[in-house]
């Protein structure tokens, strides 16, 4: 009987030790996994923002759908200015501006260019050159890493869920109308397979903060012109 009691006592001690360790290690493991997933979700949102800003610069509006945005990144071109040469201090002081200079240079009239003092004899060409080159969007937007463009809409660890994305217009305090966009995903979309109690606490913590806080990751905003900032920044 004493042996049975001793075994049960040791088992109880081991269980209490495990529960104690779990109560400490559980949140540590949870936070580490959350941080890892947050990093990947944030990177995807940054990529979406990069693509949206480029899309707007080319089309005058943000993309309303991921299909349009993805097609632009895969098939579109991005304009990049190429500049060569500058006006001298003397030319600037005399009233010459780059806009005036380029108007004269674009006429192609060598005599008029020379008469305006805009001819460079050392290179036997106009002093200034302003041009635009068009390069593939994916190559320009993501030059240092390979991005799976077809995955742009999908939330990492989201089991096929897509980011919520919307476009709208706002009137600023100065009376200007500006277009805004946002892309977001709730914590529960990519953390649902983790400890439910800790996840619920994380969501409640965000909702308990002052202001209208979103319990997830979001870039841009439909409620304010925030220069497409992420809520993690």
N, C-alpha and C positions, 0 to 999 in steps of 0.2 A: 504493500500500500504506500509506504514511504517513497518507493522508487517511482510510482505513478505520480504522486504529488510533486516530487522533485522534477519529473519530466514536464508536467503541466506548468510548473512554475518557470522552468527554463524557457518553455515555449511562449509563455506570456511575456517574459522579459524580452525575448527576441522579437515578438510582435510589437511590443511597445517601442523598442529600439528602432524597428523598421518604420513604424508610423511616425516616430519623431524625426527620423532622417528624411522620410518622404515629405513631411510638412515643411522642411527646410529646402530640400533639393527640388521638390516639385515646382515651386515658383521660379527657382533659378533656371531650371530646364525650360520652363514655359517662356520666360523672358528672353532667353537665348534664342529659342526658335522663332519667337515673334520678331526679334530684331533681324534675324536672317531673312525672314519672309518680307518684312517691311522694306528692307533694302532692295529686294527684287521688284516689289510692287512700285516703289518710288522710281526706280530706274525706268520701268515701263511707262509711268506717267510722265517722266521727263522726256522720254522719246516721243510720246504723244504730243506734248507741248511743243517740242522742236519741230515736229511735222506740221502742226497746226499753224505756227507762226510763219513757216515757209509757205504753206498753202495760202495763207491770207496775203502774204506779200506778192504772190503771183496772181491771185484771183480776186483780191479785194474783199474777201469774206472768209470766215472760218468754214471748214468742212462740216456739214451737218450730219454726215454719216461716216462710219469707219470704212465702208466700201469706197467712198470717194477719197478719203484720206489715204488709204492704203494704195489705191490705184495711182494717186499722185506721186507717192514716194517711189513706187515701182516703175512708173512710166514717165513721170513728169521731169521737167528741167527747172533748174534754179538759176536765176540771173545773178551774175557777180560783176561788179564794176571793175574795170581795169584802167588805172590812171598812170600816166607818164608825163613828167615835166610839171613845173610850177611857174607861176608869175613871179617876177622879181619884185623886191621892195619898191624900186623906182616905178615900175609899171603900176603897182597897186596905189602908190601915192599920187600918180597922175590920173587916177580915176578908172583905170582898167579893172574889170572884174572877170572872173573865170567864165561867167555866163556870156559876157560880151565877146571875150576872146574866142570861145568855142563857136559862137555864131559866125564870126569872121572866118575861122579856120574851116568850118563845115561848108563854106561856099566853094572851097577847092580852088579859089582864085589866088594863085601864088603872089601876084602883084599886090592885091589887097592885103594879103597876109604880111608881106614884107613891109608895105606902107604902114601897117599898124604895129610894126616892130615885133611881130610874133613868129618870125622865121628864124630857125636855128641853123646857121651856116655850118656848124661842126658836124651835124648829122644830115644836112641838106633836106630838112623836113620841118614842118611846123613845130614850134616850141612846146606846145601842149598836145596831148593825145588822150582822149577819153572814149572808152569803148565798153561794151558789155559782152561777156561770154556766157554761154549757157551750158551747164554741166548736169549730168544725171542727178536727180534729187537725192537718191540713196547715197551716192558717192559723196555728195556735198554735205549732207546733213549728218552722216555717221562715218566720217573719214577714218577713224582710228579703231573701229571695231565692227564685227559682223553682226548685223541685226536681222533677226527673222521677221521680216516685214509682215508676213501673213499672221503673225502672233500678236501684232500690235494691239488688237482689240481685246485680247484675252487676259484675264487676271491670273498671275502666277499662283499656283496652288488653289485655284478657284474651280477646279473640276469642269472646265468648259464655260464658266461664267464670263460674260463680257463686262468691261467697264461701262458705267453709265456716262453718256456724253451728250451734252446739249449746247446749243448756241442761242443767244438772245441779244437784245439791244437795251442799253440803259441811257438815261439822261443824267449827265453829271451835274454837280452843283453849279457849274458855270453855264449850264444850258446846252452843252454839247452832247450829241448822240454818239455813243461808242458801242461797238459790238464786243461782246464778251463770250467766253466759252468756259465750260468746266468739264472735267472728267474725274470720276470718283468711283470708289468701291468701299463697301462697308467692311468693317473688321470681320464680321461673321462670314463673309464670302470666302476669305482665304485663311481663316483661323478656326473654322467650325470643327475640325477634327482634333483640336487640342482640348485641354481641360476646360470644361464648360463653365465651371464656377469661376475660374480665374479669368476667362474670357468675359463673362458677365460683369465681373468687377472692373475690368479694363474699360468696357463700354460705359458703365455707370460713372466711372471716374471722369471720362471725357464729357459726358452729358452734364455732370455736376459743376463743370467749370463755368465762369461768367461768360456771357455772350452766347451766340448761336454756334455751338461747336459741333462739327460733324464727327461721329464715331467711326472713323475710317480714314483712308488716304484720299486726298483731293487736290487737284491742281486747277487753278483758275477759280472763277465764281460767277454765278448768274446774278448775284445780289450786289456786287460791288466791283468796280474797275480796279482790280488789285495787281495789274500788270502780270497776270497769269502766274502768280506766286503759288507755291505748294503749301499746304497747311502744316508741313513738317519744317518749313524754312523759317 
